[in-house]
Amino acid sequence: MKPFVNIMPCLDMHKGRVVKGIHFVDLVDAGDPVACAAAYEANGADELGFLDIAATVEKRRTMFDVLKRVTAAVKIPVTVGGGIQSLADMEAALAAGARKVSISSAAFRDPDFVAQAVRQFGGPSIVAAIDVDRNGKLPSKREVYVDGGRTPTGVDAVEFAKKMADLGVGSLLPTSKPSDGSKRGYDLDLIRAVADATKLPTIASGGAGKLIHFREAVKEGHASTLLAASVFHFGTFTVRQVKAYLVGQGVRVHNPPIQKM
């Protein structure tokens, strides 16, 4: 029996508002986070991402006050990321109502932090987010970037994913910088390589623009959760439309929409 697939709209946060960019830049306002979160839950979202996209670069903590308002408005799980640098930050995120905490730059720079987080909060609460760009010289042709996708590391993305899996994180969130906001489809090679190498639940992120992209992420990318932002924020598709399409393509989704007779 194939596992169920989750649909996960992502609230990319900047200065208290939901925004969306292309290739991690060129930000466009997309609305109020609490209103967006409530609307997505009502439309059938299984979980939400809450990503403070500037926190790490600006060397500040995540907007926990905004996060608390979002988690108070919905019952579905919220995964928070951006600016999580310490166990205290993770504790604050969970106290603010987040179900999972996503760590990226801090995980790369201090693997022992990851191990401590897993011991203190449990692996299922920890998501390792991996921002990636192409590099033909590496085995997977994908290189880990940190600082919100700004700083190359020279490290192979799949090897880093395996390292995170060995440390006990519960899931992985690879995002391809070239695909992000492009609406040309997910980086299927990256997602599949990470999912197959680690056997962990892997979240497809960056590039959804057509319904077929969601199907590809499951069938070809082996993703267990489908994250998207632009197509939901700007009304290209609703969560229900994506779920109905996937059901028609033979994909098992959580809480499938009721088919009208």
ZAPADREN-765095 format. One record per residue (C-alpha): residue number from 1; residue in one letter; y negated, z, x. Coordinates in nm, 4 decimals. Each point is the difference from the previous one (the first is absolute). Example, Ala and Ser with C-alpha at 12.3 -4.5 7.8 and 13.67 -1.06 7.14 Angstrom:
<rs>
<pos = 1, code = A, v = 0.4500, w = 0.7800, u = 1.2300> .
<pos = 2, code = S, v = -0.3440, w = -0.0660, u = 0.1370> .
</rs>
This chain:
<rs>
<pos = 1, code = M, v = 0.0000, w = 0.0000, u = 0.0000> .
<pos = 2, code = K, v = -0.3341, w = -0.1019, u = 0.1456> .
<pos = 3, code = P, v = -0.2680, w = 0.2733, u = 0.0189> .
<pos = 4, code = F, v = -0.3043, w = 0.0021, u = -0.2231> .
<pos = 5, code = V, v = -0.3246, w = -0.1425, u = 0.1349> .
<pos = 6, code = N, v = -0.3340, w = 0.1816, u = -0.0354> .
<pos = 7, code = I, v = -0.3405, w = -0.1589, u = -0.0596> .
<pos = 8, code = M, v = -0.2789, w = 0.1734, u = 0.1903> .
<pos = 9, code = P, v = -0.3666, w = -0.0944, u = -0.0451> .
<pos = 10, code = C, v = -0.2057, w = 0.1207, u = 0.2963> .
<pos = 11, code = L, v = -0.3459, w = 0.1511, u = -0.0188> .
<pos = 12, code = D, v = -0.1703, w = -0.0931, u = 0.3271> .
<pos = 13, code = M, v = -0.2829, w = 0.2522, u = 0.0192> .
<pos = 14, code = H, v = -0.3402, w = -0.0317, u = 0.1671> .
<pos = 15, code = K, v = -0.2966, w = 0.2293, u = -0.0718> .
<pos = 16, code = G, v = 0.1666, w = 0.1332, u = -0.3134> .
<pos = 17, code = R, v = 0.0643, w = -0.3410, u = -0.1567> .
<pos = 18, code = V, v = 0.3021, w = -0.2282, u = -0.0218> .
<pos = 19, code = V, v = -0.0532, w = -0.3052, u = 0.2222> .
<pos = 20, code = K, v = 0.2024, w = -0.2973, u = 0.1145> .
<pos = 21, code = G, v = -0.0376, w = -0.2054, u = 0.3144> .
<pos = 22, code = I, v = 0.1525, w = -0.2989, u = 0.1741> .
<pos = 23, code = H, v = 0.1781, w = 0.0546, u = 0.3321> .
<pos = 24, code = F, v = -0.1247, w = 0.3639, u = -0.0128> .
<pos = 25, code = V, v = -0.3716, w = -0.1033, u = -0.0188> .
<pos = 26, code = D, v = -0.2504, w = -0.1641, u = -0.2429> .
<pos = 27, code = L, v = 0.0161, w = 0.2791, u = -0.2573> .
<pos = 28, code = V, v = -0.0715, w = -0.0596, u = -0.3697> .
<pos = 29, code = D, v = -0.0515, w = 0.2796, u = -0.2544> .
<pos = 30, code = A, v = 0.2873, w = 0.0251, u = -0.2479> .
<pos = 31, code = G, v = -0.0882, w = 0.3004, u = -0.2130> .
<pos = 32, code = D, v = 0.0223, w = 0.3737, u = -0.0571> .
<pos = 33, code = P, v = 0.3213, w = 0.1529, u = 0.1414> .
<pos = 34, code = V, v = 0.0730, w = 0.2334, u = -0.2913> .
<pos = 35, code = A, v = -0.0487, w = -0.2748, u = -0.2578> .
<pos = 36, code = C, v = 0.2125, w = -0.2412, u = 0.2047> .
<pos = 37, code = A, v = 0.2790, w = 0.2555, u = 0.0454> .
<pos = 38, code = A, v = 0.0159, w = 0.0873, u = -0.3691> .
<pos = 39, code = A, v = 0.0014, w = -0.3661, u = -0.0997> .
<pos = 40, code = Y, v = 0.2830, w = -0.0820, u = 0.2397> .
<pos = 41, code = E, v = 0.2121, w = 0.2882, u = -0.1262> .
<pos = 42, code = A, v = -0.0579, w = -0.1090, u = -0.3598> .
<pos = 43, code = N, v = 0.1077, w = -0.3518, u = 0.0950> .
<pos = 44, code = G, v = 0.3318, w = 0.1137, u = 0.1455> .
<pos = 45, code = A, v = -0.0611, w = 0.0661, u = 0.3709> .
<pos = 46, code = D, v = 0.2787, w = 0.2075, u = 0.1542> .
<pos = 47, code = E, v = -0.2143, w = 0.1520, u = 0.2733> .
<pos = 48, code = L, v = -0.3409, w = -0.0390, u = 0.1624> .
<pos = 49, code = G, v = -0.1307, w = -0.0354, u = 0.3512> .
<pos = 50, code = F, v = -0.3259, w = 0.1704, u = 0.0975> .
<pos = 51, code = L, v = -0.1203, w = -0.1270, u = 0.3362> .
<pos = 52, code = D, v = -0.3245, w = 0.1184, u = 0.1569> .
<pos = 53, code = I, v = -0.0476, w = -0.3102, u = 0.2115> .
<pos = 54, code = A, v = -0.2886, w = 0.1276, u = 0.2142> .
<pos = 55, code = A, v = 0.1041, w = 0.3611, u = 0.0615> .
<pos = 56, code = T, v = 0.1828, w = -0.0573, u = 0.3292> .
<pos = 57, code = V, v = -0.2673, w = -0.2224, u = 0.1508> .
<pos = 58, code = E, v = -0.2769, w = 0.2350, u = -0.1153> .
<pos = 59, code = K, v = 0.2009, w = 0.2931, u = 0.1401> .
<pos = 60, code = R, v = -0.0126, w = 0.2019, u = -0.3187> .
<pos = 61, code = R, v = 0.2446, w = 0.1428, u = -0.2502> .
<pos = 62, code = T, v = 0.1150, w = -0.1815, u = -0.3117> .
<pos = 63, code = M, v = -0.2138, w = 0.0389, u = -0.3136> .
<pos = 64, code = F, v = 0.2112, w = 0.2816, u = -0.1407> .
<pos = 65, code = D, v = -0.2509, w = 0.0676, u = -0.2780> .
<pos = 66, code = V, v = 0.0386, w = -0.3548, u = -0.1322> .
<pos = 67, code = L, v = 0.3768, w = 0.0167, u = 0.0496> .
<pos = 68, code = K, v = 0.0151, w = 0.3176, u = -0.2091> .
<pos = 69, code = R, v = -0.1830, w = -0.1717, u = -0.2867> .
<pos = 70, code = V, v = 0.2408, w = -0.2934, u = 0.0155> .
<pos = 71, code = T, v = 0.3174, w = 0.2109, u = 0.0049> .
<pos = 72, code = A, v = -0.1344, w = 0.2117, u = -0.2873> .
<pos = 73, code = A, v = -0.0428, w = -0.3142, u = -0.2095> .
<pos = 74, code = V, v = 0.3575, w = -0.1326, u = 0.0373> .
<pos = 75, code = K, v = 0.3577, w = 0.1248, u = -0.0086> .
<pos = 76, code = I, v = 0.1545, w = -0.2682, u = 0.2233> .
<pos = 77, code = P, v = 0.0441, w = 0.0739, u = 0.3729> .
<pos = 78, code = V, v = -0.2934, w = -0.0689, u = 0.2313> .
<pos = 79, code = T, v = 0.0396, w = -0.0803, u = 0.3703> .
<pos = 80, code = V, v = -0.3098, w = 0.0756, u = 0.2076> .
<pos = 81, code = G, v = -0.0874, w = -0.1485, u = 0.3379> .
<pos = 82, code = G, v = -0.2939, w = -0.0403, u = 0.2350> .
<pos = 83, code = G, v = -0.1409, w = 0.2714, u = 0.2249> .
<pos = 84, code = I, v = 0.3155, w = 0.2134, u = -0.0047> .
<pos = 85, code = Q, v = -0.0069, w = 0.1462, u = 0.3517> .
<pos = 86, code = S, v = 0.1601, w = 0.3433, u = -0.0257> .
<pos = 87, code = L, v = 0.2467, w = 0.2174, u = -0.1876> .
<pos = 88, code = A, v = -0.3022, w = 0.1663, u = -0.1631> .
<pos = 89, code = D, v = -0.1152, w = -0.3410, u = -0.1286> .
<pos = 90, code = M, v = 0.3453, w = -0.0626, u = -0.1446> .
<pos = 91, code = E, v = 0.0061, w = 0.3415, u = -0.1631> .
<pos = 92, code = A, v = -0.3444, w = -0.0673, u = -0.1512> .
<pos = 93, code = A, v = 0.1149, w = -0.3393, u = -0.1305> .
<pos = 94, code = L, v = 0.3064, w = 0.1483, u = -0.1677> .
<pos = 95, code = A, v = -0.2084, w = 0.2886, u = -0.1366> .
<pos = 96, code = A, v = -0.2358, w = -0.2601, u = -0.1483> .
<pos = 97, code = G, v = 0.2907, w = -0.1395, u = -0.1999> .
<pos = 98, code = A, v = 0.1405, w = -0.2755, u = 0.2205> .
<pos = 99, code = R, v = 0.3786, w = -0.0379, u = -0.0137> .
<pos = 100, code = K, v = 0.0244, w = -0.1767, u = 0.3367> .
<pos = 101, code = V, v = -0.2170, w = -0.0268, u = 0.3092> .
<pos = 102, code = S, v = -0.0301, w = -0.3192, u = 0.2016> .
<pos = 103, code = I, v = -0.0707, w = 0.0251, u = 0.3723> .
<pos = 104, code = S, v = -0.0750, w = -0.2880, u = 0.2337> .
<pos = 105, code = S, v = -0.2195, w = 0.0357, u = 0.3101> .
<pos = 106, code = A, v = 0.0830, w = 0.3685, u = 0.0439> .
<pos = 107, code = A, v = 0.3718, w = -0.0770, u = -0.0300> .
<pos = 108, code = F, v = -0.0267, w = -0.2619, u = 0.2713> .
<pos = 109, code = R, v = -0.1987, w = 0.2172, u = 0.2398> .
<pos = 110, code = D, v = 0.2017, w = 0.3179, u = -0.0506> .
<pos = 111, code = P, v = 0.3643, w = -0.0423, u = -0.1056> .
<pos = 112, code = D, v = 0.0467, w = 0.3773, u = 0.0260> .
<pos = 113, code = F, v = -0.2518, w = 0.0323, u = -0.2850> .
<pos = 114, code = V, v = 0.2361, w = -0.2101, u = -0.2121> .
<pos = 115, code = A, v = 0.2963, w = 0.2203, u = 0.0899> .
<pos = 116, code = Q, v = -0.1986, w = 0.3139, u = -0.0855> .
<pos = 117, code = A, v = -0.1138, w = -0.1500, u = -0.3294> .
<pos = 118, code = V, v = 0.3565, w = -0.0884, u = -0.0965> .
<pos = 119, code = R, v = 0.1153, w = 0.3541, u = 0.0807> .
<pos = 120, code = Q, v = -0.2847, w = 0.1639, u = -0.1924> .
<pos = 121, code = F, v = -0.0305, w = -0.2251, u = -0.3043> .
<pos = 122, code = G, v = 0.3302, w = -0.1899, u = -0.0118> .
<pos = 123, code = G, v = 0.0701, w = -0.3639, u = 0.0804> .
<pos = 124, code = P, v = -0.0370, w = -0.1262, u = -0.3596> .
<pos = 125, code = S, v = -0.3654, w = 0.1126, u = 0.0056> .
<pos = 126, code = I, v = -0.0829, w = -0.2063, u = 0.3104> .
<pos = 127, code = V, v = -0.0776, w = -0.3728, u = 0.0060> .
<pos = 128, code = A, v = -0.0472, w = -0.1727, u = 0.3349> .
<pos = 129, code = A, v = -0.2628, w = -0.2726, u = -0.0476> .
<pos = 130, code = I, v = 0.0110, w = -0.2779, u = 0.2582> .
<pos = 131, code = D, v = -0.2879, w = -0.2472, u = 0.0272> .
<pos = 132, code = V, v = 0.1170, w = -0.3169, u = 0.1700> .
<pos = 133, code = D, v = -0.1277, w = -0.3264, u = 0.1445> .
<pos = 134, code = R, v = 0.1876, w = -0.2932, u = 0.1486> .
<pos = 135, code = N, v = 0.0963, w = -0.0027, u = 0.3681> .
<pos = 136, code = G, v = 0.2479, w = -0.2657, u = 0.1087> .
<pos = 137, code = K, v = 0.0801, w = 0.1853, u = 0.3225> .
<pos = 138, code = L, v = 0.1698, w = 0.2911, u = -0.1772> .
<pos = 139, code = P, v = 0.3619, w = -0.0013, u = -0.1272> .
<pos = 140, code = S, v = -0.0976, w = 0.0142, u = -0.3694> .
<pos = 141, code = K, v = -0.3137, w = -0.2128, u = 0.0583> .
<pos = 142, code = R, v = -0.1950, w = 0.2865, u = -0.1600> .
<pos = 143, code = E, v = -0.2203, w = 0.2552, u = 0.1798> .
<pos = 144, code = V, v = -0.1067, w = 0.3448, u = -0.1204> .
<pos = 145, code = Y, v = -0.3751, w = 0.0464, u = -0.0475> .
<pos = 146, code = V, v = -0.1779, w = 0.3341, u = -0.0491> .
<pos = 147, code = D, v = -0.3475, w = 0.1173, u = -0.1058> .
<pos = 148, code = G, v = 0.0096, w = -0.1839, u = -0.3304> .
<pos = 149, code = G, v = 0.1411, w = -0.3167, u = 0.1555> .
<pos = 150, code = R, v = -0.2683, w = -0.0176, u = 0.2680> .
<pos = 151, code = T, v = 0.1841, w = 0.1007, u = 0.3182> .
<pos = 152, code = P, v = 0.3055, w = -0.1820, u = 0.1432> .
<pos = 153, code = T, v = 0.2672, w = 0.2162, u = 0.1602> .
<pos = 154, code = G, v = 0.2405, w = -0.2454, u = 0.1644> .
<pos = 155, code = V, v = 0.2881, w = 0.1678, u = -0.1869> .
<pos = 156, code = D, v = 0.2557, w = -0.1937, u = -0.2039> .
<pos = 157, code = A, v = -0.0295, w = 0.0807, u = -0.3706> .
<pos = 158, code = V, v = 0.3711, w = 0.0120, u = -0.0777> .
<pos = 159, code = E, v = 0.0779, w = 0.2197, u = 0.3007> .
<pos = 160, code = F, v = -0.2733, w = 0.2379, u = -0.1112> .
<pos = 161, code = A, v = 0.1386, w = 0.0018, u = -0.3549> .
<pos = 162, code = K, v = 0.3419, w = 0.0978, u = 0.1374> .
<pos = 163, code = K, v = -0.1617, w = 0.2807, u = 0.1976> .
<pos = 164, code = M, v = -0.1656, w = 0.1312, u = -0.3161> .
<pos = 165, code = A, v = 0.3320, w = -0.0193, u = -0.1843> .
<pos = 166, code = D, v = 0.1699, w = 0.1978, u = 0.2773> .
<pos = 167, code = L, v = -0.2664, w = 0.2697, u = -0.0371> .
<pos = 168, code = G, v = 0.0934, w = 0.0399, u = -0.3655> .
<pos = 169, code = V, v = -0.2796, w = -0.1586, u = -0.2050> .
<pos = 170, code = G, v = 0.0979, w = -0.0824, u = -0.3562> .
<pos = 171, code = S, v = -0.1422, w = -0.3509, u = -0.0329> .
<pos = 172, code = L, v = -0.1891, w = -0.2720, u = 0.1855> .
<pos = 173, code = L, v = -0.3137, w = -0.1953, u = -0.0886> .
<pos = 174, code = P, v = -0.0485, w = -0.3060, u = 0.2218> .
<pos = 175, code = T, v = -0.3189, w = -0.1980, u = -0.0676> .
<pos = 176, code = S, v = -0.0643, w = -0.3380, u = 0.1615> .
<pos = 177, code = K, v = -0.3633, w = -0.0407, u = 0.1006> .
<pos = 178, code = P, v = 0.0073, w = -0.3832, u = -0.0356> .
<pos = 179, code = S, v = 0.1502, w = 0.0297, u = -0.3484> .
<pos = 180, code = D, v = -0.2219, w = 0.2828, u = -0.1289> .
<pos = 181, code = G, v = -0.2172, w = -0.1216, u = -0.2869> .
<pos = 182, code = S, v = 0.1013, w = -0.3612, u = 0.0662> .
<pos = 183, code = K, v = 0.1892, w = -0.0423, u = -0.3299> .
<pos = 184, code = R, v = 0.2353, w = -0.2323, u = 0.1897> .
<pos = 185, code = G, v = 0.2975, w = 0.2317, u = -0.0188> .
<pos = 186, code = Y, v = 0.1449, w = 0.2972, u = 0.1816> .
<pos = 187, code = D, v = 0.1170, w = -0.0230, u = 0.3614> .
<pos = 188, code = L, v = 0.3650, w = -0.0276, u = -0.1016> .
<pos = 189, code = D, v = 0.1344, w = -0.0163, u = 0.3552> .
<pos = 190, code = L, v = -0.1726, w = 0.3276, u = 0.0856> .
<pos = 191, code = I, v = 0.1069, w = 0.1840, u = -0.3154> .
<pos = 192, code = R, v = 0.3602, w = -0.1177, u = 0.0235> .
<pos = 193, code = A, v = 0.0239, w = 0.0834, u = 0.3705> .
<pos = 194, code = V, v = -0.1303, w = 0.3529, u = -0.0578> .
<pos = 195, code = A, v = 0.2160, w = 0.0617, u = -0.3079> .
<pos = 196, code = D, v = 0.3179, w = -0.1355, u = 0.1576> .
<pos = 197, code = A, v = -0.0485, w = 0.1734, u = 0.3356> .
<pos = 198, code = T, v = -0.0700, w = 0.3446, u = -0.1458> .
<pos = 199, code = K, v = 0.1846, w = -0.0024, u = -0.3363> .
<pos = 200, code = L, v = -0.2943, w = 0.2016, u = -0.1360> .
<pos = 201, code = P, v = -0.1916, w = -0.0738, u = -0.3208> .
<pos = 202, code = T, v = -0.2633, w = -0.2523, u = 0.1064> .
<pos = 203, code = I, v = -0.3259, w = -0.0687, u = -0.1817> .
<pos = 204, code = A, v = -0.1159, w = -0.3622, u = -0.0039> .
<pos = 205, code = S, v = -0.3745, w = -0.0094, u = 0.0619> .
<pos = 206, code = G, v = -0.2655, w = -0.2621, u = 0.0640> .
<pos = 207, code = G, v = -0.0252, w = -0.3480, u = -0.1466> .
<pos = 208, code = A, v = 0.1191, w = -0.0090, u = -0.3607> .
<pos = 209, code = G, v = -0.1781, w = -0.2770, u = -0.1885> .
<pos = 210, code = K, v = 0.2625, w = -0.1616, u = -0.2256> .
<pos = 211, code = L, v = 0.2822, w = 0.1387, u = -0.2100> .
<pos = 212, code = I, v = 0.2559, w = -0.1665, u = 0.2231> .
<pos = 213, code = H, v = -0.1254, w = 0.2076, u = 0.2931> .
<pos = 214, code = F, v = 0.1295, w = 0.3162, u = -0.1685> .
<pos = 215, code = R, v = 0.3416, w = -0.1564, u = -0.0504> .
<pos = 216, code = E, v = 0.0096, w = -0.1182, u = 0.3615> .
<pos = 217, code = A, v = -0.0808, w = 0.3489, u = 0.1271> .
<pos = 218, code = V, v = 0.3088, w = 0.1363, u = -0.1743> .
<pos = 219, code = K, v = 0.2456, w = -0.2871, u = 0.0372> .
<pos = 220, code = E, v = -0.1000, w = -0.1156, u = 0.3500> .
<pos = 221, code = G, v = -0.1938, w = 0.2964, u = 0.1394> .
<pos = 222, code = H, v = 0.2432, w = 0.2685, u = -0.1233> .
<pos = 223, code = A, v = -0.2936, w = 0.2175, u = -0.1108> .
<pos = 224, code = S, v = 0.0578, w = 0.2913, u = -0.2358> .
<pos = 225, code = T, v = -0.3639, w = 0.0457, u = -0.1022> .
<pos = 226, code = L, v = -0.2588, w = -0.2718, u = -0.0572> .
<pos = 227, code = L, v = -0.3554, w = 0.1004, u = 0.0852> .
<pos = 228, code = A, v = -0.2941, w = -0.2159, u = -0.1024> .
<pos = 229, code = A, v = -0.3734, w = 0.0427, u = -0.0432> .
<pos = 230, code = S, v = -0.2126, w = -0.3122, u = -0.0536> .
<pos = 231, code = V, v = 0.2167, w = -0.1593, u = -0.2689> .
<pos = 232, code = F, v = -0.0117, w = 0.3206, u = -0.2039> .
<pos = 233, code = H, v = -0.3613, w = 0.1030, u = 0.0694> .
<pos = 234, code = F, v = -0.1434, w = -0.3372, u = -0.0975> .
<pos = 235, code = G, v = 0.2303, w = -0.0729, u = -0.2927> .
<pos = 236, code = T, v = 0.2121, w = -0.2826, u = 0.1412> .
<pos = 237, code = F, v = 0.3077, w = 0.1780, u = -0.1377> .
<pos = 238, code = T, v = 0.0732, w = 0.3276, u = -0.1728> .
<pos = 239, code = V, v = 0.2784, w = 0.2320, u = 0.1109> .
<pos = 240, code = R, v = 0.1827, w = -0.0835, u = -0.3236> .
<pos = 241, code = Q, v = -0.0192, w = -0.3731, u = 0.0737> .
<pos = 242, code = V, v = 0.1473, w = 0.0520, u = 0.3466> .
<pos = 243, code = K, v = 0.2805, w = 0.2142, u = -0.1385> .
<pos = 244, code = A, v = 0.0797, w = -0.2449, u = -0.2789> .
<pos = 245, code = Y, v = 0.0143, w = -0.2843, u = 0.2522> .
<pos = 246, code = L, v = 0.2287, w = 0.1950, u = 0.2331> .
<pos = 247, code = V, v = 0.2345, w = 0.0930, u = -0.2842> .
<pos = 248, code = G, v = 0.0218, w = -0.3688, u = -0.0867> .
<pos = 249, code = Q, v = 0.0899, w = -0.0693, u = 0.3631> .
<pos = 250, code = G, v = 0.2879, w = 0.2459, u = -0.0062> .
<pos = 251, code = V, v = -0.1806, w = 0.2834, u = 0.1807> .
<pos = 252, code = R, v = 0.0571, w = 0.3539, u = -0.1259> .
<pos = 253, code = V, v = -0.3319, w = 0.1817, u = -0.0436> .
<pos = 254, code = H, v = -0.0813, w = 0.3520, u = -0.1060> .
<pos = 255, code = N, v = -0.1238, w = 0.0305, u = -0.3571> .
<pos = 256, code = P, v = 0.0214, w = -0.3711, u = -0.0850> .
<pos = 257, code = P, v = -0.2393, w = -0.1186, u = -0.2719> .
<pos = 258, code = I, v = 0.1466, w = -0.0239, u = -0.3479> .
<pos = 259, code = Q, v = 0.0682, w = -0.3638, u = -0.0824> .
<pos = 260, code = K, v = -0.1472, w = -0.1093, u = -0.3337> .
<pos = 261, code = M, v = 0.2422, w = -0.1717, u = -0.2381> .
</rs>
